[in-house]
Amino acid sequence: MMTIHKPCVVALTWKLSDAQGADIDELTEPVEFFYGGDDLLTKV
């Protein structure tokens, strides 16, 4: 787990697998967003 403090630019990648270890989805190129502005939902 990582704690992110605002303001901060966050870059995400992921790899999603099922319970048997089979790949479902993978994002290798980072998606970036700005955390701490008024343009994102509070829950994000």
N, C-alpha and C positions, 0 to 999 in steps of 0.2 A: 504494500500500500504506500502511496506517495501523497504527501500533503502539498497542495498548491495554494499559494498565497497571492492575493490580488494586489496590484495589477501584474499580470503575467501572460506571456504568449505560450500556449501549450501545443505540443505536437504529439499526435497519437498514431500509433500503428497497432495492429492486433492480429492474432491468429486464433481462430475459433475452431475447436474440435468437439466431436461428440464423446459420449462416455466410453466408446470403444477405441478412441484415439483417431478416428477418421476425420480428415480435414473437412470443414464445412465452408469456411471463408477465411481469407487472409488479405490484409491491407499492408503492403510493404512500403508504399510511398506515404510519408507522413501527411496527415491532415492537420492544419494549424488553425487555431482560433485564439482570440483574445479573451482572457478571463478577467473579470473585474469591471467591465464596462456595463452600460445599461442596455445593451442590445441582445443579451442572452437571458434565457430563463434562469430564475433563481436556483432551481434544482440542479442545473448543469454546473 
